Amino acid sequence: MSSPSTTRRGPLSSYRERLGNETFAGMVLLVGALVALVWANSPWREAYASLSEITVGPAALHLDLTLAAWASDGLLAIFFFAVGLELKQEFVTGSLRDARTAAVPVIAAFFGVLGPVAVYLLVQAVTGSGVWDGWPVPVATDIAFAVALLGIFGRGFPPALRLFLLTLAVVDDLIGIVIIAVVFADGLNYLLLAAAFLAVAVFAVLVRRRITAWWVLVPVGVVAWALMHASGVHATIAGVLLGMVVPAVARPGEDEDLSHRFEHRVSWISSGFVLPVFAFFAAGVNVVDSGGLLGIVTDPVSVGISLGLPLGKLIGIWGGTALLVTLTPLALGKGLNLKDMVGMSLLAGVGFTVSLLIAQLAFEPGSVESSHARVGVLLGSLLSAILGGIALRIRARSRGEVTEEA
């Protein structure tokens, strides 16, 4: 019989363990966003705005940033480090290793980027708004939310559907990262950028030599992040690069590879602290003082994004997949057909984290367009979740009836 000291766990340990459940992690992220949205529209909304604008950091290093900027530029680098680790694993040992298996979801991911962009641009053209800068906002898929929702609504489908969504979302994230790095680079300082890459190279050498003490790696990572930030490239790119240089193959005598070990240590911090804090500062849109909800949801920017996420993803992913399996020798995974892809394509429209980040980058901070874009992300993600869940349950019921008849 074990003693109470060995079985009792503290609240932090319990919280960390629960974050291993994708649904719980998604709920924590959602709570952060809801608290911000309620506070930003309450009688105490000025306190929320003042909190977001508190400036912290050394001005001499150009790191005197607001708390909201620290959340998106600083803390979010940890999330992107975890994304980099996952990308490395997928390329080396995961679903992206075999090009033949990954071909359909990888190509579908590119169609899934083009679809939302086309919908957004079409809305702006039809309305004559002329606000073209928001085109990258609806391209992203939030891996955590989309996979969690598929776990809830996707019961009764073959495992190949989850693998398809996971592969598509990983590639989608990679495309989003490239867009952030290329489109939103501002006044590049090539000397500082080269220094940032040098710091990443030093980090790579250290981890390959299995020098993994936190007091060595963390300072090198912080230097890479700071140099990337100062160079004009969004600082979260440093997180991705640092994650992708971590070895994903274990050496003889090692129980697990470094990328999995690092992911185990970092992922709970990312999902349990970084993402909720980012959502808290990113989702707090003041609807009351911005013309009311009706004025926001009818604005072309908001409409383009809120339609681009569910409709654009459905057109792009499902349409692209249909073209691939109809016109080429490529095929879907075992047990899947095109009818199964409708609900999953809609779920891919849950953009949330990366879409909120891009919405902040696409427009001037504090501008009307920035607020409307973030509302569009929230509405579009909600529509994608609801429509995707309904479509999946209808299709699952149909699959069940066919199985019973067989």
LINCOR-V992962 format. One record per residue. N is the residue number from 1. RES is the residue in one letter. SS is DSSP state (alpha for helix, beta for strand, coil for the rest). PHI is phi in whole degrees, -180 to 180 (none if undefined). D_CENTER is the distance of its C-alpha to the mean C-alpha in whole Angstrom. Layout:
BEGIN
N	RES	SS	PHI	D_CENTER
N	RES	SS	PHI	D_CENTER
END
This chain:
BEGIN
1	M	coil	none	44
2	S	coil	-80	42
3	S	coil	-77	42
4	P	alpha	-58	40
5	S	alpha	-69	39
6	T	alpha	-91	37
7	T	alpha	-104	35
8	R	coil	-76	34
9	R	coil	-118	31
10	G	coil	-77	30
11	P	alpha	-61	27
12	L	alpha	-67	25
13	S	alpha	-64	25
14	S	alpha	-65	25
15	Y	alpha	-62	22
16	R	alpha	-62	20
17	E	alpha	-67	22
18	R	alpha	-67	20
19	L	coil	-67	17
20	G	coil	-67	17
21	N	coil	-85	17
22	E	alpha	-62	14
23	T	alpha	-67	15
24	F	alpha	-63	16
25	A	alpha	-61	13
26	G	alpha	-65	12
27	M	alpha	-67	15
28	V	alpha	-62	15
29	L	alpha	-62	12
30	L	alpha	-66	13
31	V	alpha	-61	17
32	G	alpha	-58	15
33	A	alpha	-70	14
34	L	alpha	-67	18
35	V	alpha	-60	20
36	A	alpha	-64	19
37	L	alpha	-64	20
38	V	alpha	-68	23
39	W	alpha	-64	24
40	A	alpha	-68	23
41	N	coil	-120	26
42	S	coil	-95	28
43	P	coil	-61	31
44	W	coil	-103	30
45	R	alpha	-65	27
46	E	alpha	-66	29
47	A	alpha	-66	28
48	Y	alpha	-64	24
49	A	alpha	-62	25
50	S	alpha	-65	27
51	L	alpha	-62	25
52	S	alpha	-63	22
53	E	coil	-95	24
54	I	coil	-61	26
55	T	beta	-99	26
56	V	beta	-136	26
57	G	coil	122	26
58	P	coil	-74	29
59	A	alpha	-69	30
60	A	alpha	-62	32
61	L	alpha	-100	29
62	H	coil	58	27
63	L	coil	-116	25
64	D	coil	-85	26
65	L	beta	-110	23
66	T	beta	-72	22
67	L	alpha	-60	20
68	A	alpha	-63	18
69	A	alpha	-69	17
70	W	alpha	-61	17
71	A	alpha	-66	15
72	S	alpha	-86	12
73	D	alpha	-94	14
74	G	alpha	-99	16
75	L	alpha	-59	14
76	L	alpha	-65	10
77	A	alpha	-62	12
78	I	alpha	-67	12
79	F	alpha	-60	9
80	F	alpha	-71	9
81	F	alpha	-63	12
82	A	alpha	-63	11
83	V	alpha	-63	8
84	G	alpha	-61	12
85	L	alpha	-61	14
86	E	alpha	-66	12
87	L	alpha	-60	13
88	K	alpha	-61	16
89	Q	alpha	-62	17
90	E	alpha	-66	16
91	F	alpha	-73	18
92	V	alpha	-92	21
93	T	coil	-127	21
94	G	coil	-105	19
95	S	coil	-69	18
96	L	coil	-91	18
97	R	coil	-72	22
98	D	coil	-96	24
99	A	alpha	-62	23
100	R	alpha	-68	25
101	T	alpha	-71	23
102	A	alpha	-88	20
103	A	alpha	-57	22
104	V	alpha	-66	21
105	P	alpha	-65	17
106	V	alpha	-67	17
107	I	alpha	-67	19
108	A	alpha	-62	17
109	A	alpha	-63	14
110	F	alpha	-67	16
111	F	alpha	-63	18
112	G	alpha	-70	15
113	V	alpha	-89	14
114	L	alpha	-66	17
115	G	alpha	-59	18
116	P	alpha	-62	16
117	V	alpha	-62	17
118	A	alpha	-63	21
119	V	alpha	-65	20
120	Y	alpha	-61	19
121	L	alpha	-64	22
122	L	alpha	-64	25
123	V	alpha	-62	24
124	Q	alpha	-67	25
125	A	alpha	-69	28
126	V	alpha	-66	29
127	T	alpha	-83	29
128	G	coil	70	30
129	S	coil	-70	28
130	G	coil	74	27
131	V	coil	-93	24
132	W	coil	-89	22
133	D	alpha	-65	20
134	G	alpha	-86	17
135	W	alpha	-58	17
136	P	alpha	-79	13
137	V	alpha	-61	12
138	P	alpha	-86	11
139	V	alpha	-81	10
140	A	coil	-88	7
141	T	coil	-121	6
142	D	coil	-82	4
143	I	alpha	-57	6
144	A	alpha	-59	7
145	F	alpha	-67	9
146	A	alpha	-63	10
147	V	alpha	-68	11
148	A	alpha	-63	13
149	L	alpha	-67	14
150	L	alpha	-65	16
151	G	alpha	-64	17
152	I	alpha	-78	19
153	F	alpha	-98	20
154	G	coil	-97	20
155	R	coil	-66	23
156	G	coil	100	26
157	F	coil	-99	24
158	P	coil	-64	25
159	P	alpha	-57	22
160	A	alpha	-61	22
161	L	alpha	-69	19
162	R	alpha	-65	17
163	L	alpha	-63	17
164	F	alpha	-61	17
165	L	alpha	-64	13
166	L	alpha	-64	12
167	T	alpha	-63	13
168	L	alpha	-60	12
169	A	alpha	-68	8
170	V	alpha	-64	9
171	V	alpha	-65	11
172	D	alpha	-59	9
173	D	alpha	-61	6
174	L	alpha	-62	10
175	I	alpha	-65	11
176	G	alpha	-60	9
177	I	alpha	-63	10
178	V	alpha	-64	13
179	I	alpha	-61	13
180	I	alpha	-61	12
181	A	alpha	-69	15
182	V	alpha	-93	17
183	V	alpha	-72	17
184	F	coil	-105	17
185	A	coil	-72	19
186	D	coil	-126	22
187	G	coil	57	26
188	L	coil	-58	25
189	N	coil	-107	27
190	Y	alpha	-68	28
191	L	alpha	-67	30
192	L	alpha	-68	27
193	L	alpha	-64	24
194	A	alpha	-63	27
195	A	alpha	-64	27
196	A	alpha	-64	23
197	F	alpha	-64	23
198	L	alpha	-64	27
199	A	alpha	-63	25
200	V	alpha	-64	22
201	A	alpha	-64	25
202	V	alpha	-62	27
203	F	alpha	-59	24
204	A	alpha	-63	24
205	V	alpha	-62	28
206	L	alpha	-62	28
207	V	alpha	-71	26
208	R	alpha	-70	28
209	R	coil	-88	31
210	R	coil	61	29
211	I	coil	-92	30
212	T	coil	-119	27
213	A	coil	-61	28
214	W	alpha	-62	26
215	W	alpha	-73	28
216	V	alpha	-99	28
217	L	alpha	-73	25
218	V	alpha	-61	23
219	P	alpha	-60	25
220	V	alpha	-65	25
221	G	alpha	-64	21
222	V	alpha	-65	22
223	V	alpha	-63	24
224	A	alpha	-61	22
225	W	alpha	-63	19
226	A	alpha	-64	22
227	L	alpha	-67	23
228	M	alpha	-63	20
229	H	alpha	-62	20
230	A	alpha	-72	24
231	S	alpha	-76	23
232	G	coil	107	22
233	V	coil	-88	18
234	H	coil	-57	15
235	A	coil	-64	16
236	T	alpha	-64	12
237	I	alpha	-62	13
238	A	alpha	-61	16
239	G	alpha	-61	13
240	V	alpha	-62	12
241	L	alpha	-63	16
242	L	alpha	-63	17
243	G	alpha	-67	15
244	M	alpha	-78	16
245	V	coil	-92	20
246	V	coil	-76	20
247	P	coil	-59	23
248	A	coil	-111	21
249	V	coil	-124	25
250	A	coil	-75	27
251	R	coil	-84	31
252	P	coil	-55	34
253	G	coil	96	35
254	E	coil	-93	31
255	D	coil	-73	30
256	E	coil	-151	26
257	D	coil	-73	24
258	L	alpha	-64	23
259	S	alpha	-63	19
260	H	alpha	-68	19
261	R	alpha	-64	21
262	F	alpha	-66	19
263	E	alpha	-62	16
264	H	alpha	-63	18
265	R	alpha	-81	19
266	V	alpha	-102	16
267	S	alpha	-60	13
268	W	alpha	-70	15
269	I	alpha	-66	15
270	S	alpha	-64	11
271	S	alpha	-78	11
272	G	alpha	-96	15
273	F	alpha	-132	15
274	V	alpha	-62	12
275	L	alpha	-67	10
276	P	alpha	-62	13
277	V	alpha	-66	14
278	F	alpha	-60	12
279	A	alpha	-62	11
280	F	alpha	-62	15
281	F	alpha	-87	16
282	A	alpha	-87	13
283	A	coil	-94	14
284	G	coil	-79	18
285	V	coil	-90	19
286	N	coil	-82	23
287	V	coil	-78	24
288	V	alpha	-59	28
289	D	alpha	-94	29
290	S	alpha	-114	27
291	G	coil	96	29
292	G	alpha	84	28
293	L	alpha	-63	26
294	L	alpha	-61	28
295	G	alpha	-64	28
296	I	alpha	-75	24
297	V	alpha	-71	23
298	T	coil	-99	26
299	D	coil	-70	25
300	P	alpha	-56	24
301	V	alpha	-64	21
302	S	alpha	-64	19
303	V	alpha	-64	21
304	G	alpha	-60	20
305	I	alpha	-78	16
306	S	alpha	-67	17
307	L	alpha	-88	19
308	G	alpha	-63	16
309	L	alpha	-66	13
310	P	alpha	-75	16
311	L	alpha	-70	19
312	G	alpha	-63	17
313	K	alpha	-66	15
314	L	alpha	-62	18
315	I	alpha	-63	20
316	G	alpha	-69	18
317	I	alpha	-74	17
318	W	alpha	-66	21
319	G	alpha	-63	23
320	G	alpha	-64	22
321	T	alpha	-64	22
322	A	alpha	-61	25
323	L	alpha	-63	27
324	L	alpha	-65	26
325	V	alpha	-78	28
326	T	alpha	-89	30
327	L	alpha	-104	31
328	T	coil	-129	30
329	P	coil	-73	31
330	L	coil	-66	28
331	A	coil	-138	27
332	L	coil	-75	25
333	G	coil	-66	24
334	K	coil	-59	27
335	G	coil	86	28
336	L	coil	-103	26
337	N	coil	-140	27
338	L	alpha	-63	25
339	K	alpha	-65	26
340	D	alpha	-71	24
341	M	alpha	-86	21
342	V	alpha	-64	21
343	G	alpha	-63	19
344	M	alpha	-65	16
345	S	alpha	-63	16
346	L	alpha	-68	16
347	L	alpha	-62	13
348	A	coil	-64	11
349	G	coil	-81	11
350	V	coil	-76	9
351	G	coil	-89	7
352	F	alpha	34	7
353	T	alpha	-52	5
354	V	alpha	-69	4
355	S	alpha	-66	7
356	L	alpha	-64	9
357	L	alpha	-63	9
358	I	alpha	-65	10
359	A	alpha	-62	13
360	Q	alpha	-70	14
361	L	alpha	-82	15
362	A	alpha	-72	16
363	F	coil	-126	19
364	E	coil	-62	21
365	P	coil	-57	20
366	G	coil	83	22
367	S	coil	-77	23
368	V	alpha	-62	24
369	E	alpha	-61	21
370	S	alpha	-63	18
371	S	alpha	-63	19
372	H	alpha	-66	20
373	A	alpha	-65	16
374	R	alpha	-68	14
375	V	alpha	-64	17
376	G	alpha	-60	16
377	V	alpha	-64	12
378	L	alpha	-64	13
379	L	alpha	-67	16
380	G	alpha	-64	15
381	S	alpha	-66	12
382	L	alpha	-65	15
383	L	alpha	-60	17
384	S	alpha	-62	15
385	A	alpha	-65	15
386	I	alpha	-68	19
387	L	alpha	-66	20
388	G	alpha	-65	18
389	G	alpha	-63	19
390	I	alpha	-63	23
391	A	alpha	-62	23
392	L	alpha	-67	22
393	R	alpha	-68	25
394	I	alpha	-62	27
395	R	alpha	-68	27
396	A	alpha	-64	27
397	R	alpha	-64	30
398	S	alpha	-64	31
399	R	alpha	-63	31
400	G	alpha	-65	32
401	E	alpha	-64	35
402	V	alpha	-65	36
403	T	alpha	-65	36
404	E	alpha	-64	38
405	E	alpha	-65	40
406	A	coil	-66	40
END
